[in-house]
Amino acid sequence: MILLILSINFFGLMPENVFAVNNEVMPGPDVYLSDQKVVFDDVKPKLINDRTFLPFRKVAELTDTEVEWKGEERKVEAVKDELKLVMEIDNPNVILNRQEKLLDEDEHARIIDDRTMVPLRFFAESFNMNVEYEDGIVYLSPIADEKVGVEGEVYGFYALGGSWNELFGEDYPELGENHRLDTYDTIGVGWYELDKEGNLVTDGNYGFSRPGGYERVLEYAFDEEYNLAVEMMVFKMETKDKDLSSIILSEEKRKEAAKQIILEAENYSGVNLDLEGLGFFSDEDEVTEVQNKFTAFVEEIKEGLDEEKSLTITLHPPNSVYSDAYDFEQLGKLADQVVIMAYDYNEINTPGASAPYPKVKEAVEKSVELIDNDKIILGVRTPAVKYSNVINEKVEDENDINLEETEDREIVKELKEDDEISWRIRHIFLDSVYDLVDEKKEEIDGFDVLWDEDSKVNYVRWEEDGIENYIYYKTDESLNYKLDLIGDYNLKGLAIWRIGLVPEVIYDELDDFFKR
């Protein structure tokens, strides 16, 4: 272990004539890295009120930290792994890992002899260095990384193409060394939809279809080495014609759908019901009836499944405009787990994040009031949301308005007739956003990644051909705010929409956050 050794005056352990009082700057201690004395080229260590200050670039060198001097702002930014520290000259308020912290009055960064100096103890401890004092010597040593992690499950949606390579780490039908089978506890395979009559189909209108060779997915997933649970995901979205509500309100269609789902579930670990927008186009009286009949539908499926089969329900969050027809409390009692899709909060007419942190937190708080927290899985959507201004542009096809751009399909969110359209909204691959940001940084002077402090999300903004564009997207920083909610509220875990669209930076965060 590397030791950084500093001989300093501490608690009277050095001669009185090196003490600094009343903010007087005195010569500081010698510094040792292992058994070698550190050579300072020009500015030597300083002692101010018994605190040791070093030039910030030398501290960075000794602690293996990347630093940057923001001259116009008079700030030092230091980064190491996931840790970030921002210190402003002569300001005791610092920002450590997005949180403000108030230092002692004489502990702030300062300019001495035209050089930026930082407090050694605070800086070192901020970056996981252990500080011990013995016989007037300061011993600094790195704290060994210990992965603590949160107990929780990761649920992945496997659907709509492109999922094989990411999950199995190789082209179909091979299993590669860099597979992601160890990341997930359960996958929901999006191979089924309900048609208008309530029949279970494997070639539906929204692209939720069962691919050829699907058996190989089950073979690898069920292998005892990985032992993944695999649920059959059943999808249907409400339309203006109220196709989904019509199934639920018809006893004949409802029972036939339940019967077919129960029968097909024999091939899987369980069922995931993802029936979205239920009752969105219904009036208040009909919504109540739809809610009751849907609960009965879920109860019938639950009773018909074998005891060892799991039942997951994927729901809009309680604070969503799409949630009125779902009885969260009763559904939570029937389900083994509930995925809360805490996203799609973005406005049609105002650029903004799909999953702003205050809304996601509110969704979690409302959910735990209605459902046992150990059944709740927080849903995260990886695609970014892009807004392009179309105030002066005629939009001829409503299907252009809100779609998820992938290589193989488009999903369209239905809009009510009275919705005004001033922005074209697309959900796009996260990897493609990272590439676009890099391109724009080269093309546009001053182009930079911005941070929406209210939403806790990164975004970029630029104009092109007279069109104003915004993209709000996930980074490791924004994801961490969502992950913290899982630990804070003791939720069951995280669900990811969807496998095939998850960049490595997201997987790295999951590996660090969850115990595996």
Buried (B, 14 or more C-beta within 10 A) or exposed (E): EEBBBBBBBBEEEBEEEBBBEEEEBBEBBBBBBEEEEBEBEEBBBBBBBBBBBBBBBBBBBBBEBEBEEEEEEBBBBBBBEEEBBBBBBEBBEBBBEEEEEEBEEBBBBBEEEEBBBBBBBBBBBBBBBBBEBEEBBBBBBBEEEEEEEBEBBBBBBBBBBBBBBBBBBBEEEEBEEEBBBEBBBBBBBBBBBBBBBBEBBEEBBBBBBBBEEEEBBBEBBBEEEEEBBBBBBBBBBBBEEBBBBBBBBBEEBBBBBBBBBBEBBEEBBBBBBBBBBBBBBBEEEBBBBBBBBBBBBBBBBBEBBEEEBBBBBBBBBBBBEBBBBBBBEBBBBBBBBBBBBBBBBBEBEEBBBBBBBEBBBBBBEBBBEBBBBEBBBBBBBBBBBBBBBBEEEEEEEEEBBBBBBBEEBBBBBBBEEEEEBBBBBBBBBBBBBBEBBEEBBEEEEEBEEEBBEEBBBBBBBBEEEEBBBBBBBBBBBBBBBBBBBBBEBEBBBBBBBBBBBBBEBBBEBBBBBBEE
